[in-house]
């Protein structure tokens, strides 16, 4: 048996040992898919003799790419230790281990193309973008800049408000940006966007798109969408280039295949089949396409991800046979993360979805604790209940740290109550999803200097640093220089670096402009001869940026200086991981760093994050809060079965982040957007969990609590008034209870009228669910629709 097959379960071994042809690996949560991917690459190279340069592996994040390279390096070094020294890796001295790893890095890891779609195809464009034939005659050079979202928003806002002089309220730049991005993700040019939008609005959208493309080309810049769209267009139009990359990448591997969009799918097809339809392609000699994913974990439709691409793999590339007989699909169903109780609940939940490939996660661990459900008065009581649980657990389990706990929620706004409670009790925490490191002002300033050194045509970066730090260059002078560059049709840098033009147009700002040109020219002269980290330091010092922060002398300035030092560290880390990496490559890695790459969850702090941000992570203890209709699942999903299934997948992802303990909670009322408190009913997802796996703990405002085992289909609301009466030994008012019993037992239909104790009379407009688990949407006069549970809401038929 190959060394790379040892230690794998049967399904993993079957996937890893697959040599040529197509294979879909349906990998459930916690089933060891990363292990299967890395062992497959090692098996292809170490057992089948595949050339590392012939492999392309696509990961979901840059962080995942780095981890995969590290695992591969160790796997291959361990095998080399056995073959070269005849002894296990663990018995070798540290110096020999380092030598073997260094050899594997030079001979294998450096040759592999492993990274995200954006990183890999940005790299491809560095080779061939100058051969791209744009339909409008636009062109880019290999030194192109990659604009982040802030750069893009600035460009589009300028086009909308200044060039086209449109009303930003009617043509909101952010929405225009979204429309253009959506068009690019579908492979559309301006004409197709115009046809889709239609009318005058469509024409204006298309014109904005045209001008935006021209502005990008004028700056020799691309946005994130272009990094995928341009390679698709280039490979389609240039057969010679397509043939080269098809021959180059003989084994293509894609992780998180359920999160690919149509443009990414087109790229995979072009590389794998050389432009032919997948169903007609049969030249698999020495070739393979190996995709790993799980339709049950597809949660990014808002980013244009399309899980039906994974669902269609068997029709596109595979043999189309049933699961039991197919040779082109393997299911990884053994879960190594969560307890049996958590997995049983997750399996029961996701079984309610119809659009999926059937699989059942099987536990490899013990049964574990029951899932805890807590119902609270409101979001404040919920936060206090969660923090109370944390403190109790931390005190009872010395081996459990704050960093082992995570609070997951549907929307970022839900973090406020949790943060306030954590602060009140002195518990350290981190909110994942805050300001990205590379989005900080001082970081963007220094990176703009570096971009300008590589790509002088980048006017956006030039304008950012021209008077940063202050050089006495006024706004009027900059406008005169910009106007001159526009009229002459040349990049702004060509005007700025012309001493005569500066003296003529610069006025009192001429001296500062000339000093700036001297600085840039001096940095450009050494940019290609020194490491990125040293260049970052020179920019910081020679520009006067650090000196200005020191002079400012505030705590904020000191924080910004520390961030700049961290940028130097980032450049040093890049150099360690990429011995021959250039300044252009470092800038690309910075531009393509995602939120997922910077998730700091390893320190001893409670992690707060949205369910979307939690994908790919795991924690011993998870608190899933805000389990209420209209919040989770969201209002927008309640009338759309497909959207509701995605919300259920999101809940499934949340459940399967937990390793040991899982706590669920919901509130009886919540202060939502607009500041008004509204009654809330439990999420439909709670009723889809097996009641035998749930134990209840229902706190109330009176300071005591009602503890009992409870079935979810018999939940009774404990509100502030009820809890006070229970705490005092009394009972809730009989008339109110009688009204609720009538409402709960009635069979509701669309058109029925009812009366709510707070909202008045309303009419039922929609029904969700059936039988005892039905929820109703009611339209009350003067307000939007309310989603109510007839068993819990204070309503009566009219």
C-alpha positions in Angstrom: 0.0 0.0 0.0 1.2 3.5 -0.8 2.4 5.4 2.3 -0.2 8.1 1.4 -3.1 5.7 1.8 -2.2 4.6 5.2 -4.4 5.9 8.0 -7.3 6.8 5.8 -10.8 5.4 6.1 -12.2 3.4 3.1 -14.0 6.3 1.5 -11.0 8.6 1.8 -8.7 5.9 0.5 -11.0 5.4 -2.5 -10.9 9.1 -3.3 -7.1 9.5 -2.8 -6.3 6.4 -4.9 -8.4 7.6 -7.8 -5.8 8.3 -10.5 -7.3 9.6 -13.8 -10.7 10.8 -15.0 -13.4 12.8 -13.2 -14.3 12.4 -9.5 -16.8 14.2 -7.2 -16.1 13.8 -3.5 -19.2 14.6 -1.5 -17.5 15.6 1.8 -19.8 16.1 4.8 -18.8 18.5 7.6 -15.8 17.3 9.7 -15.3 14.3 7.4 -11.6 15.0 6.7 -11.8 16.5 3.2 -8.6 18.5 3.6 -6.8 15.3 4.6 -8.2 13.6 1.4 -7.1 16.5 -0.8 -3.6 16.8 0.5 -3.0 13.0 0.5 -4.3 12.9 -3.0 -1.8 15.5 -4.2 1.0 13.7 -2.3 -0.2 10.3 -3.8 -0.2 11.8 -7.4 3.4 13.1 -7.0 4.9 10.4 -4.7 3.2 7.3 -6.1 2.1 8.1 -9.6 5.1 10.3 -10.4 3.0 13.3 -11.5 5.0 16.5 -12.2 4.2 19.1 -9.5 4.1 21.7 -12.2 1.2 19.9 -13.8 -1.1 20.2 -10.8 -3.6 23.1 -10.1 -5.4 23.0 -6.7 -8.1 25.6 -5.9 -8.8 26.4 -2.3 -11.5 28.6 -0.8 -9.1 30.9 1.1 -5.4 31.8 1.0 -5.1 30.5 4.5 -6.3 27.1 3.4 -3.7 27.2 0.5 -0.9 27.9 3.0 -2.0 25.1 5.3 -2.3 22.6 2.4 1.3 23.4 1.3 2.6 22.9 4.8 0.8 19.6 5.1 2.1 18.4 1.7 5.6 19.5 2.6 5.5 17.4 5.8 3.9 14.4 4.1 6.4 14.2 1.3 9.3 14.9 3.7 8.2 12.0 5.9 8.2 9.7 2.9 11.6 10.9 1.8 13.0 10.3 5.3 11.9 6.7 5.1 13.3 6.1 1.6 16.6 8.1 2.1 17.5 7.2 5.7 15.4 4.1 6.2 14.0 5.4 9.5 10.8 7.2 10.6 10.6 10.9 10.5 10.2 11.3 14.2 13.7 9.7 14.9 15.6 12.1 12.6 17.5 15.0 14.2 15.9 18.4 13.8 18.6 19.6 11.4 18.0 16.7 9.0 14.2 17.3 9.2 14.7 20.9 8.1 17.0 19.8 5.3 14.4 17.3 4.0 11.6 19.9 4.2 13.7 22.5 2.4 14.4 20.0 -0.4 10.7 19.2 -0.8 9.9 22.9 -0.8 12.4 23.5 -3.7 11.6 20.5 -5.8 7.8 20.2 -5.2 6.0 22.9 -3.3 7.4 25.8 -5.4 6.2 24.2 -8.6 2.6 23.6 -7.4 -0.1 26.1 -8.3 -2.2 26.1 -5.1 -4.4 29.0 -4.1 -7.8 30.7 -4.5 -9.4 31.2 -7.9 -8.6 34.9 -7.8 -4.9 34.3 -6.8 -4.3 31.6 -9.4 -5.9 33.4 -12.3 -4.3 36.7 -11.4 -1.0 34.8 -11.7 -2.1 33.4 -15.1 -2.9 37.0 -16.2 0.6 38.1 -15.3 1.8 35.8 -18.1 -0.7 36.5 -20.8 -2.9 39.6 -20.2 -1.0 41.5 -22.9 -2.4 39.0 -25.4 -6.0 39.7 -24.4 -8.1 41.3 -27.2 -10.7 43.5 -25.6 -13.9 44.1 -27.6 -13.6 47.8 -27.0 -9.9 47.9 -27.8 -8.9 48.4 -24.1 -5.6 47.0 -22.9 -3.6 46.1 -19.8 0.0 45.3 -19.1 1.4 42.6 -16.8 2.1 45.2 -14.1 -1.6 45.8 -13.6 -2.9 46.8 -10.1 -5.7 45.0 -8.3 -8.2 47.4 -6.9 -10.0 46.5 -3.7 -13.6 47.3 -3.0 -12.9 50.8 -1.7 -10.9 51.8 -4.8 -13.8 50.4 -7.0 -16.5 52.3 -5.0 -14.5 55.5 -5.4 -14.2 55.1 -9.2 -17.9 54.3 -9.7 -19.0 57.1 -7.4 -17.0 59.6 -9.5 -18.5 58.3 -12.7 -22.0 58.4 -11.4 -22.0 61.7 -9.6 -19.4 63.7 -11.6 -19.1 62.3 -15.1 -22.7 61.4 -15.7 -24.1 63.8 -13.1 -26.7 61.3 -12.0 -28.7 61.6 -8.8 -26.9 59.4 -6.3 -30.2 58.7 -4.5 -31.7 57.2 -7.7 -28.5 55.7 -8.9 -26.9 54.7 -5.6 -23.2 54.0 -6.4 -23.2 50.8 -4.2 -26.1 49.4 -6.1 -24.6 50.3 -9.5 -21.4 48.6 -8.3 -23.4 45.5 -7.4 -25.2 45.4 -10.8 -21.8 45.7 -12.6 -20.3 43.0 -10.5 -23.3 40.7 -11.1 -23.0 41.3 -14.8 -19.3 40.4 -14.7 -20.0 37.2 -12.8 -22.4 36.2 -15.5 -19.8 37.1 -18.2 -21.8 40.0 -19.5 -20.5 43.1 -21.3 -22.3 46.5 -21.0 -24.7 45.7 -23.9 -26.0 42.6 -22.1 -26.4 44.5 -18.8 -28.4 47.1 -20.8 -30.6 44.5 -22.3 -31.2 42.8 -18.9 -32.0 46.0 -17.0 -34.0 47.6 -19.9 -35.2 51.1 -20.4 -33.5 54.4 -19.6 -32.1 52.9 -16.3 -30.5 50.0 -18.3 -28.8 52.5 -20.7 -27.4 54.5 -17.8 -26.2 51.4 -16.0 -24.5 50.2 -19.2 -22.9 53.6 -19.8 -21.5 53.5 -16.2 -20.2 50.0 -16.8 -18.5 51.2 -20.1 -16.9 54.2 -18.4 -15.8 52.1 -15.4 -14.0 49.6 -17.7 -12.3 52.4 -19.5 -11.2 53.9 -16.1 -9.8 50.6 -15.0 -7.9 50.3 -18.3 -6.6 53.8 -18.0 -5.2 53.0 -14.6 -3.9 49.6 -15.8 -6.0 48.1 -13.0 -8.4 45.2 -12.6 -11.1 44.5 -10.0 -11.7 41.1 -8.3 -14.3 40.2 -10.9 -11.9 40.9 -13.8 -9.5 38.4 -12.3 -11.9 35.7 -13.3 -13.8 37.2 -16.3 -10.7 38.2 -18.3 -9.1 34.7 -18.1 -12.4 33.2 -19.4 -12.5 35.6 -22.3 -8.8 35.2 -23.0 -9.0 31.4 -23.0 -12.0 31.4 -25.2 -10.6 33.7 -27.8 -7.0 32.5 -28.0 -6.7 28.8 -28.8 -2.9 28.8 -28.5 -2.9 30.1 -24.9 -5.8 27.7 -24.0 -3.8 24.7 -25.4 -0.8 25.7 -23.4 -2.6 25.9 -20.1 -4.7 22.8 -20.9 -1.4 20.8 -21.4 0.2 22.5 -18.4 -2.5 21.5 -15.8 -3.1 17.8 -16.2 -4.6 17.3 -12.7 -7.1 19.9 -11.5 -8.4 19.8 -7.9 -11.1 22.1 -6.6 -12.1 22.4 -2.9 -15.5 23.8 -1.7 -16.9 23.1 -5.2 -20.4 24.0 -4.0 -19.3 27.6 -3.7 -18.2 28.1 -7.3 -20.0 30.5 -9.5 -20.6 30.3 -13.2 -17.4 32.2 -14.2 -15.3 29.9 -12.0 -17.0 26.9 -13.5 -16.2 28.1 -17.0 -12.6 28.4 -16.1 -12.5 24.8 -14.8 -14.2 23.5 -18.0 -11.8 25.5 -20.3 -8.7 24.2 -18.5 -9.9 20.6 -18.1 -11.6 20.0 -21.6 -9.7 22.6 -23.7 -13.0 24.2 -24.7 -15.0 21.1 -25.4 -18.3 20.2 -23.7 -17.6 18.1 -20.6 -20.0 15.4 -21.6 -18.2 15.0 -24.9 -14.7 14.9 -23.4 -13.0 11.5 -23.0 -9.3 12.2 -23.2 -8.4 11.3 -19.6 -5.1 9.6 -20.3 -2.9 11.0 -17.4 -5.5 13.6 -16.6 -8.1 14.1 -13.8 -10.5 16.6 -12.4 -11.2 16.1 -8.7 -13.8 18.3 -7.0 -14.7 18.2 -3.3 -17.8 19.8 -1.8 -21.1 19.4 0.0 -24.4 20.9 -1.3 -25.6 20.9 2.3 -23.0 23.6 3.1 -23.7 25.9 0.2 -24.4 29.3 1.9 -23.0 32.0 -0.4 -25.6 32.6 -3.1 -25.3 36.3 -2.3 -21.8 36.1 -3.8 -23.2 34.4 -6.9 -22.2 30.9 -5.7 -24.3 28.2 -7.4 -24.5 24.8 -5.7 -26.3 23.3 -8.7 -22.9 23.3 -10.4 -21.9 20.6 -7.9 -25.2 18.9 -8.3 -24.6 18.7 -12.0 -21.1 17.3 -11.9 -22.3 13.7 -12.6 -24.2 14.9 -15.7 -21.3 17.1 -16.9 -18.2 14.9 -16.2 -19.3 11.8 -14.4 -20.9 8.5 -15.4 -24.4 9.5 -14.2 -24.8 6.2 -12.4 -26.6 5.8 -9.0 -24.7 6.4 -5.8 -24.3 2.7 -5.2 -22.7 1.9 -8.6 -21.1 5.1 -9.8 -17.3 5.2 -10.3 -17.2 9.0 -10.5 -18.5 9.9 -7.0 -17.4 9.1 -3.5 -19.1 10.2 -0.2 -17.2 11.0 2.9 -19.7 10.5 5.7 -17.6 9.7 8.7 -17.4 12.7 11.0 -14.4 13.2 13.2 -15.5 16.5 14.8 -18.8 16.4 16.6 -20.6 14.2 19.1 -23.3 11.7 18.0 -26.0 13.9 19.5 -25.0 17.0 17.5 -24.7 15.0 14.3 -28.1 13.4 14.7 -29.7 16.8 15.1 -27.8 18.2 12.1 -28.8 15.2 9.9 -32.5 15.5 11.0 -32.5 19.3 10.1 -30.9 19.0 6.7 -33.1 16.1 5.7 -35.9 18.7 5.3 -34.1 20.1 2.2 -35.0 18.6 -1.2 -32.1 20.1 -3.3 -29.2 17.9 -2.0 -27.2 14.8 -2.6 -28.4 12.3 0.0 -25.8 11.5 2.7 -25.8 10.9 6.5 -23.0 12.0 8.7 -21.8 9.1 10.9 -20.2 9.8 14.2 -16.8 8.4 15.2 -17.1 9.8 18.7 -19.4 9.2 21.7 -23.0 10.3 22.2 -22.1 13.5 24.1 -24.3 16.0 26.0 -27.9 16.8 25.0 -28.4 20.1 23.1 -29.5 22.9 25.4 -32.4 25.2 24.4 -33.0 28.5 26.2 -35.9 30.8 25.8 -35.4 34.4 27.1 -37.5 37.5 27.5 -35.5 39.6 25.0 -32.0 40.0 23.4 -30.5 41.4 26.6 -31.7 38.5 28.7 -30.5 36.1 26.0 -27.0 37.7 26.1 -26.9 37.4 29.9 -28.1 33.8 29.8 -25.4 32.9 27.3 -22.6 34.6 29.3 -24.0 32.9 32.5 -23.6 29.5 30.7 -20.0 30.5 29.7 -19.0 31.3 33.2 -20.6 28.2 34.6 -18.8 26.0 32.0 -15.5 27.7 32.4 -15.6 27.3 36.2 -16.6 23.7 36.1 -14.1 22.6 33.4 -10.5 23.8 34.1 -9.4 22.5 30.7 -11.9 24.7 28.9 -10.7 28.2 27.9 -12.6 31.2 26.6 -11.0 30.6 23.2 -12.9 27.3 23.0 -16.2 29.1 22.9 -18.0 30.8 20.0 -21.3 32.7 19.7 -22.8 32.5 16.2 -25.6 34.7 14.9 -27.4 35.5 11.7 -26.6 39.2 11.4 -23.7 41.4 12.6 -26.1 43.7 14.5 -26.8 40.9 17.0 -23.3 41.2 18.5 -24.1 44.4 20.4 -26.0 42.8 23.3 -23.5 40.0 23.5 -20.6 42.4 23.6 -22.1 44.5 26.3 -22.7 41.5 28.5 -19.2 40.1 28.0 -17.8 43.5 28.9 -20.0 43.6 32.0 -18.6 40.3 33.2 -15.0 41.0 32.2 -14.8 38.2 29.7 -12.3 38.7 26.8 -13.7 38.4 23.3 -13.1 39.1 19.6 -15.6 40.0 16.9 -14.7 38.4 13.6 -15.7 40.5 10.7 -14.5 43.9 11.8 -12.2 46.1 9.8 -9.9 44.0 7.7 -6.1 44.6 8.3 -5.5 45.6 4.7 -8.4 48.0 4.8 -6.9 50.2 7.5 -6.0 53.7 6.3 -2.3 53.6 7.1 -1.9 50.2 5.4 -3.7 51.3 2.3 -1.5 54.4 2.2 1.8 52.5 2.2 0.4 49.9 -0.3 -0.6 52.7 -2.6 3.0 53.9 -2.7 4.1 50.4 -3.6 1.4 50.1 -6.3 2.6 53.3 -7.8 6.2 52.0 -8.0 5.0 49.0 -9.9 2.3 50.6 -12.0 2.8 54.4 -12.5 -0.5 54.5 -14.5 -2.4 53.8 -11.3 -3.9 57.2 -10.8 -6.1 56.1 -7.9 -3.0 55.2 -5.9 -1.2 58.3 -7.0 -4.0 60.6 -5.8 -4.0 58.8 -2.5 -0.4 59.4 -1.7 0.4 62.7 -3.6 -0.2 64.7 -0.5 0.1 61.9 2.2 1.8 62.9 4.4 1.1 66.6 3.9 3.4 68.2 1.4 1.6 71.5 0.8 0.0 70.3 -2.4 -3.4 71.9 -2.6 -6.7 70.6 -4.0 -6.8 73.3 -6.7 -3.3 72.2 -7.9 -4.3 68.6 -8.1 -7.5 69.5 -10.1 -5.3 71.4 -12.6 -2.9 68.5 -13.0 -5.8 66.0 -13.3 -7.5 68.2 -15.9 -4.3 68.4 -17.9 -3.9 64.6 -17.9 -7.5 64.2 -19.0 -7.2 66.6 -21.8 -3.9 65.1 -23.0 -5.2 61.6 -22.6 -2.1 60.5 -20.6 -1.8 59.1 -17.0 -1.6 61.7 -14.3 1.9 60.5 -13.4 3.2 61.6 -16.8 2.1 65.1 -15.9 3.3 65.0 -12.3 6.8 63.8 -13.2 7.3 66.5 -15.9 9.2 69.3 -14.0 8.1 71.9 -16.5 4.5 71.0 -16.2 4.7 71.1 -12.4 6.3 74.5 -12.4 3.7 75.8 -14.8 0.6 74.3 -13.1 1.8 73.8 -9.6 2.1 77.3 -8.3 3.0 77.3 -4.6 2.6 73.5 -4.6 5.5 73.1 -7.1 8.1 72.5 -4.5 6.1 69.7 -2.8 5.4 68.1 -6.2 9.0 68.1 -7.2 10.0 66.5 -3.8 7.4 63.9 -4.3 8.7 63.0 -7.8 12.2 62.7 -6.4 11.0 60.4 -3.7 9.1 58.1 -6.2 12.0 58.1 -8.7 14.4 57.1 -6.0 12.2 54.3 -4.7 11.5 53.0 -8.2 15.3 52.8 -8.9 15.7 50.3 -6.1 12.3 48.6 -6.0 13.3 45.5 -8.0 16.6 45.0 -6.2 15.5 44.8 -2.6 13.0 42.6 -0.7 9.4 43.8 -0.3 9.9 44.1 3.5 12.8 46.5 3.1 11.0 48.5 0.5 8.0 48.8 2.9 10.4 50.2 5.5 11.9 52.7 3.1 8.5 53.9 2.0 7.5 54.4 5.6 10.6 56.3 6.5 11.5 58.3 3.3 8.0 59.4 2.7 7.9 61.0 6.2 4.8 58.9 7.1 6.3 57.4 10.3 7.8 60.7 11.3 4.4 62.4 11.0 2.8 59.7 13.3 5.6 60.1 15.9 5.1 63.9 15.8 1.4 63.5 16.3 2.1 61.5 19.5 -1.5 60.3 20.2 -2.6 56.8 21.1 -4.3 56.4 17.7 -1.0 57.4 16.0 0.9 54.8 18.0 -1.7 52.2 17.0 -1.3 53.1 13.4 2.5 52.9 13.7 2.2 49.4 15.2 -0.1 48.4 12.2 2.6 49.6 9.8 5.2 47.4 11.7 2.8 44.5 11.2 2.8 45.3 7.5 6.6 44.8 7.5 6.0 41.5 9.3 3.5 40.5 6.6 6.1 41.2 3.9 8.7 39.2 5.8 6.2 36.3 6.1 5.5 36.5 2.4 9.2 36.4 1.7 9.7 33.3 3.9 6.8 31.5 2.1 7.8 32.7 -1.4 11.6 32.8 -1.9 11.4 34.3 -5.4 8.3 36.4 -4.8 8.3 39.8 -6.4 6.9 43.1 -5.3 4.0 42.6 -7.7 3.3 39.2 -6.2 3.3 40.6 -2.7 0.9 43.3 -3.7 -1.4 40.7 -5.3 -1.3 38.6 -2.1 -2.2 41.6 0.0 -5.0 42.6 -2.4 -6.5 39.1 -2.4 -6.3 38.5 1.4 -9.9 37.9 2.5 -11.7 38.2 5.8 -11.5 34.4 6.1 -7.7 34.6 6.0 -7.5 36.9 9.0 -9.9 35.1 11.3 -8.1 35.3 14.7 -9.8 32.6 16.7 -6.7 31.1 18.4 -6.2 33.5 21.3 -7.9 32.9 24.6 -11.0 35.0 23.8 -14.6 34.2 23.1 -15.3 34.4 19.4 -18.3 36.3 18.1 -19.1 35.9 14.4 -21.9 35.5 11.9 -22.9 32.1 10.7 -21.5 32.8 7.3 -18.1 33.7 8.8 -18.0 30.5 10.8 -17.7 28.3 7.7 -14.6 26.1 7.9 -14.1 26.6 11.7 -14.8 24.5 14.7 -15.1 25.0 18.5 -15.6 22.8 21.4 -18.6 24.9 22.6 -21.0 26.8 20.3 -23.8 29.1 21.2 -26.3 29.7 18.4 -28.4 32.7 19.3 -31.5 34.5 17.8 -33.3 31.3 16.6 -36.5 33.2 15.7 -38.8 33.4 12.7 -38.0 36.4 10.6 -34.5 36.6 12.0 -33.3 33.1 11.3 -34.7 32.1 8.9 -34.8 35.7 7.6 -38.1 37.4 6.5 -36.9 37.4 2.9 -36.6 33.6 2.8 -40.0 32.8 4.2 -41.8 33.1 0.8 -39.1 31.6 -1.3 -38.6 27.8 -0.8 -35.1 27.9 -2.4 -34.0 30.8 -0.1 -35.5 28.9 2.9 -33.4 25.9 2.0 -30.2 28.0 2.0 -31.1 29.4 5.4 -31.5 25.8 6.6 -28.1 25.0 5.2 -26.7 27.9 7.1 -28.3 26.5 10.3 -26.7 23.1 9.4 -23.3 24.8 9.1 -23.8 26.4 12.5 -24.8 23.2 14.2 -21.8 21.3 12.8 -19.3 23.9 14.0 -19.8 22.4 17.5 -17.5 19.6 18.7 -18.6 19.0 22.3 -21.5 21.2 23.5 -24.2 23.0 21.6 -26.5 25.7 23.0 -29.5 27.2 21.2 -31.5 30.2 22.3 -34.3 32.5 21.2 -36.1 35.5 22.6 -39.8 36.2 23.2 -39.4 39.7 21.9 -36.5 41.6 20.3 -35.7 45.2 19.5 -35.1 45.1 15.7 -34.3 47.7 13.1 -36.1 51.0 13.7 -35.9 50.7 17.5 -39.3 49.1 18.2 -39.7 46.0 20.2 -41.6 43.2 18.4 -42.9 39.9 19.6 -40.8 36.9 18.3 -41.6 33.3 17.8 -39.2 30.3 17.7 -37.5 29.5 14.5 -39.1 26.7 12.4 -35.7 25.1 12.5 -36.1 24.3 16.2 -39.2 22.3 15.4 -37.2 20.3 12.9 -34.7 19.0 15.5 -35.6 15.7 17.3 -37.1 16.6 20.7 -35.3 13.7 22.4 -32.0 15.5 21.7 -33.1 18.7 23.4 -33.1 19.8 27.0 -34.8 23.1 28.0 -33.7 25.8 30.4 -36.0 28.7 30.4 -34.9 31.8 32.4 -37.2 34.7 33.1 -36.9 38.3 34.3 -37.9 37.5 37.9 -34.4 36.0 38.6 -35.6 32.4 39.0 -35.9 29.9 36.2 -38.2 27.2 35.1 -36.3 24.0 34.3 -37.9 21.0 32.6 -37.6 18.6 29.8 -39.8 19.9 27.0 -41.0 19.0 23.6 -40.5 21.7 21.1 -44.0 21.3 19.6 -45.5 22.1 23.1 -43.5 25.3 23.8 -45.4 27.8 25.9 -44.3 31.4 25.9 -42.8 32.7 29.2 -43.0 36.5 28.9 -42.2 39.2 31.5 -45.7 39.2 33.1 -46.0 35.4 33.2 -42.5 35.0 34.7 -43.3 37.5 37.5 -46.5 35.5 38.3 -44.7 32.2 38.3 -41.9 33.6 40.5 -44.6 34.8 42.9 -46.5 31.5 42.9 -49.4 32.8 40.9 -50.9 31.9 37.5 -51.4 33.7 34.3 -54.8 35.3 33.7 -57.4 32.7 32.6 -59.0 34.9 29.9 -55.7 35.5 28.1 -54.9 31.8 28.2 -58.4 30.9 26.9 -57.9 33.3 23.9 -54.5 31.7 23.2 -55.9 28.2 23.3 -58.6 29.2 20.8 -56.0 30.7 18.5 -53.7 27.7 18.8 -56.4 25.1 18.0 -57.9 27.0 15.1 -57.1 25.8 11.6 -55.9 29.0 9.9 -56.4 29.8 6.2 -55.3 32.7 3.9 -57.8 35.5 4.2 -58.8 34.8 7.9 -59.0 37.9 10.1 -57.7 38.1 13.6 -57.0 40.5 16.4 -53.6 40.9 18.1 -53.3 42.4 21.6 -50.7 45.0 20.4 -51.2 45.3 16.7 -55.0 45.3 16.4 -56.9 43.7 13.6 -55.1 42.0 10.7 -55.5 39.5 7.8 -53.6 36.3 7.2 -51.7 36.5 3.9 -49.5 33.4 4.0 -49.2 30.0 5.8 -45.8 28.3 6.5 -45.6 24.7 7.6 -48.6 22.6 8.4 -50.5 21.0 11.3 -49.3 21.9 14.7 -46.1 23.5 13.3 -47.9 26.1 11.1 -46.8 29.8 11.2 -48.9 32.6 9.7 -48.0 35.9 8.0 -50.4 38.6 9.0 -50.8 42.1 7.4 -51.7 44.7 10.0 -52.8 48.2 9.0 -49.9 50.7 8.9 -47.1 48.2 9.3 -45.3 45.5 7.3 -46.2 41.7 7.5 -45.6 40.0 10.8 -44.7 36.3 11.1 -46.6 34.7 14.0 -46.8 31.3 15.7 -50.6 30.9 16.5 -49.6 28.7 19.5 -47.6 31.6 21.1 -48.9 34.9 19.8 -51.5 36.9 21.7 -54.1 36.6 19.0 -57.8 35.6 18.6 -59.9 34.9 15.5 -62.3 37.7 14.5 
